[in-house]
């Protein structure tokens, strides 16, 4: 594996871990602040879910695009 690939993989894992923490916080697993929980659910439903749905439907195109963007050729 190339160093750039390893770096991107590690960065991806960091982003995913931070995202997981924030999702847990927004769902009330890490906080008891009702306002924060409601805002978190709103963000998940209105922003994150449509984004995940889009990524799923465009997965092949996006993978090709990302490979092109991060190519070290």
Secondary structure, 3 states (H helix, E strand, C coil): CCHHHHHHHHHHHHHHHHHHHHHHHHCCCCCCCHHHHHHHHHHHHHHHHHHHHHHHHCHHHHHHHHHHHCCCC
